[in-house]
């Protein structure tokens, strides 16, 4: 059994505005997470990919009250050709490893399951030359066993969105 998670990223200037050239996400490592589950222990206990995805967020926009990083899944489940695993079996743990020009960084939760709706993961009030280094740990089947699912490659796309808060055009 395996799982591939493809991360895509975008930086938007708000719901009704064009893309903001002053906000970007650079995925440095781990844009795909592949889980190989092939032992009874892994089926019972799950698989953990510690600090698998690493990225840097850049934000510089004085026409807002801060920034927000959201994440969403493209499906309600991880899918294979023969089965599906609910997104609740996948946990994501964000860890900030460095921050520049951000004094009020907030993390929504130390561990959460993604959903198809945009869910905020990080936010801050910095507006000038903000740089955040972030890593994501993925845990599949660590809360509920994977014994009832078919083996195979399971896929789900995850999208990251970096956007200003209360953008003033």
C-alpha positions in Angstrom: 0.0 0.0 0.0 1.2 3.5 -0.7 -0.1 7.0 -0.6 1.0 9.9 -2.8 0.1 13.5 -1.6 0.8 16.1 -4.2 1.1 19.7 -2.8 0.3 22.6 -4.9 0.6 26.2 -3.8 -0.9 29.5 -4.7 -0.6 33.0 -3.4 -3.8 35.1 -3.9 -4.6 38.7 -3.1 -8.1 37.8 -1.8 -11.3 36.3 -3.2 -12.0 39.1 -5.7 -8.5 40.2 -6.6 -5.8 39.0 -8.9 -2.8 37.1 -7.8 -0.6 39.0 -5.4 3.0 39.2 -6.6 4.2 40.0 -3.1 3.2 36.6 -1.6 4.7 33.3 -2.5 5.2 29.8 -1.3 8.5 28.0 -2.2 8.2 24.2 -1.7 11.8 23.2 -1.0 11.3 19.5 -0.4 8.6 16.9 -0.3 5.9 18.0 -2.7 4.9 14.4 -2.9 4.5 12.1 0.2 4.5 8.4 -0.6 3.5 6.0 2.1 4.7 2.4 1.6 2.6 0.2 3.9 3.7 -3.4 3.5 4.1 -4.9 7.0 1.6 -5.9 9.6 3.1 -3.4 12.1 2.6 -0.6 9.6 -1.0 -1.7 8.9 -1.7 -1.7 12.7 0.3 1.3 13.7 0.4 3.5 10.6 3.3 5.3 8.9 4.9 8.6 9.9 6.8 10.9 7.5 8.5 13.3 9.9 9.2 16.8 8.5 8.6 15.4 5.0 7.5 18.6 3.3 9.6 21.8 3.8 8.7 25.2 2.4 9.3 28.9 2.8 6.5 31.5 2.8 7.3 35.0 1.7 4.9 37.9 2.3 5.3 41.6 1.8 2.1 43.6 1.4 1.4 46.8 3.4 -2.2 47.1 2.0 -3.6 44.5 4.5 -3.7 43.5 8.1 -1.5 40.4 7.8 -1.5 37.1 6.1 -3.0 33.6 6.3 -1.9 30.2 5.0 -4.7 27.8 4.3 -4.7 24.2 3.2 -7.4 22.1 1.4 -7.8 18.6 -0.1 -9.1 18.0 -3.6 -11.2 15.0 -2.4 -13.0 13.8 0.8 -10.8 10.7 0.8 -7.5 9.3 -0.2 -8.4 7.2 -3.3 -6.9 4.1 -5.1 -8.2 2.1 -8.0 -10.1 -0.2 -5.6 -10.7 1.6 -2.3 -10.8 4.9 -0.4 -9.4 5.9 3.0 -11.2 8.8 4.8 -9.2 12.0 5.2 -9.6 11.6 8.9 -7.0 8.9 8.7 -4.4 11.4 7.6 -3.0 13.8 10.1 -0.8 16.8 9.3 1.5 18.4 11.9 2.9 21.9 10.9 6.2 23.0 12.5 7.6 26.4 12.1 11.4 26.2 12.0 12.3 29.9 11.5 10.4 33.2 11.2 11.5 36.7 10.1 9.5 39.9 10.7 6.6 38.1 12.2 5.9 38.7 15.9 2.4 37.3 16.3 2.5 34.0 14.5 -0.5 31.7 15.2 -0.7 28.0 14.4 -4.3 26.6 14.1 -3.5 23.2 15.6 -0.5 21.1 16.3 -2.2 18.2 14.5 -5.2 18.1 12.2 -6.9 16.3 9.3 -7.3 18.2 6.1 -10.7 18.8 4.5 -12.0 19.9 1.1 -12.7 23.4 2.6 -9.9 25.9 3.0 -8.7 25.5 6.6 -6.3 28.0 8.0 -3.0 26.5 9.2 -0.9 29.6 10.0 -1.5 33.3 10.2 0.2 36.5 11.3 0.1 40.2 11.4 3.4 40.9 9.7 3.2 42.8 6.4 6.8 43.7 5.6 9.4 41.2 4.4 7.8 38.3 6.3 9.6 35.0 5.8 8.4 31.7 7.5 10.2 28.4 7.2 7.7 25.5 7.7 7.8 21.8 7.7 4.9 19.3 7.6 4.8 15.9 9.1 2.3 13.4 7.7 0.7 10.6 9.8 -1.4 8.0 8.0 -3.3 5.3 10.0 -1.8 6.3 13.4 -5.1 6.9 15.1 -7.2 4.2 13.3 -5.7 1.0 11.9 -5.4 0.5 8.1 -6.2 -3.2 8.3 -9.6 -2.8 6.7 -8.3 -1.2 3.5 -7.0 -2.7 0.2 -3.4 -2.4 -0.5 -2.4 -0.1 -3.3 -1.4 3.5 -4.0 -3.8 6.1 -2.4 -3.8 9.6 -3.7 -5.1 13.0 -2.5 -4.1 16.4 -3.7 -3.5 19.1 -1.1 -3.5 22.8 -2.0 -1.8 25.6 0.0 -3.0 29.2 -0.3 -1.1 32.2 1.0 -3.3 35.3 1.1 -3.5 38.7 2.7 -6.0 39.4 5.5 -8.4 42.3 4.9 -6.7 43.4 1.7 -7.3 47.1 0.8 -6.9 47.7 -2.9 
